[in-house]
Amino acid sequence: MGGWTIFIIFVVIVIILLCVRVVNQYERKVVFTLWKYTGILTPWLNFIIPIIQTTQTVDVREKAVDVPSQEAMTKDNISCSINAVLYYKVKEAEVNKAVINVKYLDYAMTQFAQTTMRNIVGQFELDELLAKREEASQKIKAIVDEKSDSWGVDVLSVELKDIIIPTDLQRTIGKQAEAEREKRAKIITSEWELASAENLVKAATMLWTAPGALHLRTLQSINDLSSDQSNTTVWMIPMEILEAVKGFGDAAKTFAEKK
């Protein structure tokens, strides 16, 4: 009797182990009864009927899938290499779709994202693609999300990582950017020169109209030169003196003609 008791206990333990299914917090188990979907096991200890019922585990955590680099042609016929990262998770209420409607979910998501990415890149010119990367990502996400809805998947985001263009084109873009910066620099310089000229005109007008202002400015210039230790001496004559000499010359010439 002792041997039979041990045997019965052993059989009972084996049956219990076959019946028990432990589901982690981040998992769900899809139950098939006689190869037909009958329910989903939630986290904790669950029991099934051995042989008659089987389970398949589905991870409901958020996943990041790398979309390999793809050669694509932009709208303006420029070849570029582009890659991305796809973030998605299986909907807890539709875990069965991820098992029943698709085989190898991660592979299917990656392949569809690759195809979609090439198609979307073809809708943008290169400059638009570089400037509107977020818009391209949103378009890819919308298409992939719509397709994967039947797989019970929620696409969280698609991020374009790198857009690699040919080396020759990189040099051309670099020259274009350099020319644009030089253009802005010249515009700024010309605006500064215009403002400087306007200020010089205002200063000259003020010096000319204010009595004695030009003479004071001349004395200031002489004072500045006097602090220099060089041997060069500069003699400065106010414009008023030159005007007086010119007037005296004109008067003398007029007097000579009358005489």
C-alpha positions in Angstrom: 0.0 0.0 0.0 2.8 2.4 0.7 4.2 2.1 -2.8 0.8 2.6 -4.4 0.2 5.7 -2.2 3.4 7.3 -3.3 2.6 6.5 -6.9 -0.8 8.1 -6.6 0.6 11.2 -5.0 3.2 11.4 -7.7 0.5 11.2 -10.4 -1.6 13.8 -8.7 1.4 16.2 -8.5 2.2 15.7 -12.2 -1.5 16.3 -13.2 -1.5 19.5 -11.1 1.7 20.7 -12.7 0.2 20.0 -16.1 -2.9 21.9 -15.2 -1.3 25.0 -13.7 -0.2 27.9 -15.8 1.6 30.8 -14.2 1.1 34.1 -16.0 3.5 37.0 -15.3 2.3 40.6 -14.9 3.8 41.5 -18.4 2.3 38.5 -20.1 -1.0 37.1 -21.4 -1.7 33.5 -22.4 -4.0 32.7 -25.3 -6.0 29.5 -24.6 -7.0 27.0 -27.3 -9.4 24.3 -26.5 -9.2 21.5 -29.1 -7.3 23.9 -31.3 -9.9 26.6 -31.1 -9.5 29.9 -29.3 -11.5 30.0 -26.1 -10.0 32.7 -23.9 -7.1 34.6 -22.4 -5.3 33.9 -19.1 -4.5 36.9 -16.9 -1.6 37.3 -14.4 -1.7 34.8 -11.5 -2.2 31.1 -11.2 -4.5 29.6 -13.8 -5.7 26.1 -14.5 -6.3 24.4 -17.8 -7.3 20.9 -18.9 -4.2 19.1 -20.0 -4.0 17.8 -23.6 -7.4 19.2 -24.4 -6.3 22.8 -23.8 -3.0 24.5 -24.9 -1.7 28.0 -24.4 0.6 30.4 -26.2 2.3 33.3 -24.4 2.2 36.9 -25.7 4.3 39.7 -24.2 2.3 42.9 -23.8 5.2 45.2 -22.9 6.2 48.0 -25.2 8.7 46.9 -27.8 11.3 48.8 -29.8 12.0 47.2 -33.2 14.9 48.5 -35.3 13.9 49.0 -39.0 17.0 48.2 -41.0 18.5 50.8 -43.3 16.8 51.0 -46.6 17.7 52.5 -49.9 15.0 54.9 -51.0 14.4 57.4 -53.8 13.1 60.8 -53.0 10.5 62.8 -55.0 13.3 64.7 -56.7 15.1 61.5 -57.7 17.8 61.5 -55.1 18.9 58.2 -53.6 19.3 58.1 -49.9 19.7 55.5 -47.1 17.2 55.8 -44.2 16.5 53.8 -41.1 14.1 54.1 -38.2 12.9 52.7 -34.9 9.4 51.4 -34.4 7.7 51.4 -31.0 4.6 49.3 -30.4 2.8 47.1 -28.0 0.1 44.4 -28.2 -3.3 45.6 -26.9 -4.3 43.6 -23.8 -7.9 43.3 -24.9 -6.9 41.9 -28.4 -4.0 39.6 -27.5 -5.7 36.8 -29.4 -5.3 38.7 -32.7 -1.5 38.8 -32.3 -1.5 35.0 -32.2 -4.3 34.1 -34.6 -4.0 36.8 -37.3 -0.3 37.0 -37.8 2.8 34.7 -37.6 6.1 36.1 -36.2 4.6 39.5 -35.2 8.0 41.3 -34.8 9.2 40.2 -38.2 5.9 41.2 -39.8 6.0 44.6 -38.2 9.6 45.2 -39.4 8.9 44.2 -43.0 5.7 46.3 -43.3 7.5 49.3 -41.7 10.3 49.0 -44.3 7.9 49.0 -47.2 6.0 51.9 -45.8 9.1 53.9 -45.1 10.3 53.6 -48.7 6.9 54.6 -50.0 6.7 57.7 -47.7 10.2 58.8 -48.6 9.2 58.8 -52.2 6.5 61.5 -51.5 9.1 64.0 -50.2 11.8 66.0 -51.9 15.2 65.7 -50.1 15.0 69.2 -48.6 11.5 68.5 -47.3 12.5 65.2 -45.9 15.4 66.7 -43.9 13.3 69.6 -42.7 10.0 67.7 -42.1 11.3 64.5 -40.5 8.6 64.5 -37.9 5.9 64.8 -40.5 7.3 61.8 -42.4 7.5 59.8 -39.2 3.8 60.6 -38.5 2.8 59.4 -42.0 4.7 56.1 -41.5 3.1 55.6 -38.1 -0.4 56.2 -39.4 -0.1 53.7 -42.2 1.6 51.0 -40.1 -0.9 51.6 -37.2 -3.9 51.1 -39.6 -2.4 47.9 -41.0 -1.4 46.4 -37.7 -4.8 47.1 -36.1 -6.0 43.7 -37.3 -3.0 42.1 -35.5 -4.1 43.7 -32.2 -1.1 46.0 -32.2 -1.0 49.7 -31.1 1.8 51.6 -32.8 3.1 54.2 -30.3 5.6 56.0 -32.5 8.0 55.8 -35.4 11.3 57.7 -35.2 13.5 58.3 -38.2 17.1 57.9 -37.0 19.5 58.6 -39.9 19.1 59.9 -43.4 22.3 59.2 -45.3 22.9 60.9 -48.7 25.7 60.4 -51.2 29.1 62.0 -50.4 29.0 64.2 -53.5 25.6 65.6 -52.6 26.8 66.2 -49.1 29.5 68.5 -50.5 27.0 70.2 -52.7 24.7 70.9 -49.8 27.7 72.1 -47.7 28.6 74.6 -50.4 25.0 75.8 -50.6 24.9 76.3 -46.9 28.2 78.2 -47.0 26.9 80.4 -49.8 23.7 81.1 -47.8 25.8 82.1 -44.7 28.0 84.3 -46.8 24.9 86.0 -48.3 23.5 86.7 -44.9 26.9 88.1 -43.7 27.1 90.5 -46.7 23.5 91.6 -46.1 24.3 92.3 -42.4 27.6 94.1 -43.4 25.8 96.3 -46.0 23.1 97.2 -43.4 25.8 98.2 -40.9 27.6 100.3 -43.6 24.3 102.0 -44.4 23.5 102.8 -40.8 27.1 104.1 -40.4 26.8 106.3 -43.4 23.5 107.8 -42.2 25.1 108.5 -38.8 28.1 110.2 -40.5 25.8 112.4 -42.6 23.9 113.4 -39.4 27.2 114.2 -37.6 28.6 116.2 -40.6 25.3 118.2 -40.8 25.4 119.0 -37.1 29.1 120.1 -37.3 28.4 122.3 -40.3 25.3 124.0 -38.9 26.6 124.6 -35.3 28.9 127.7 -35.1 32.3 126.8 -33.8 31.6 123.0 -33.7 34.0 122.2 -36.5 36.7 124.3 -34.8 36.2 122.4 -31.5 36.4 119.1 -33.4 39.6 120.2 -35.0 41.1 121.1 -31.6 40.0 117.7 -30.2 41.8 115.9 -33.1 45.0 117.9 -32.4 44.8 117.0 -28.8 44.4 113.3 -29.7 47.5 113.5 -32.0 49.6 115.3 -29.3 49.4 112.2 -27.1 51.2 110.1 -29.8 55.0 109.7 -29.1 55.9 109.5 -32.8 57.9 112.2 -34.6 55.3 112.9 -37.2 53.6 116.3 -36.9 50.3 116.9 -38.6 49.0 120.4 -39.2 45.3 120.7 -39.4 43.5 123.7 -40.9 39.8 124.3 -40.1 37.5 124.4 -43.1 36.4 127.9 -42.1 39.9 129.3 -42.8 40.0 127.6 -46.2 36.5 129.1 -47.0 37.8 132.5 -45.8 40.9 132.2 -48.0 38.7 131.2 -51.0 36.4 134.1 -50.4 39.3 136.5 -50.2 40.7 135.1 -53.5 37.3 135.5 -55.2 37.0 139.1 -53.9 40.6 140.0 -55.1 39.8 138.5 -58.6 36.6 140.5 -58.9 38.4 143.7 -57.8 41.1 143.1 -60.4 38.6 142.6 -63.2 36.7 145.8 -62.4 39.9 147.7 -62.4 
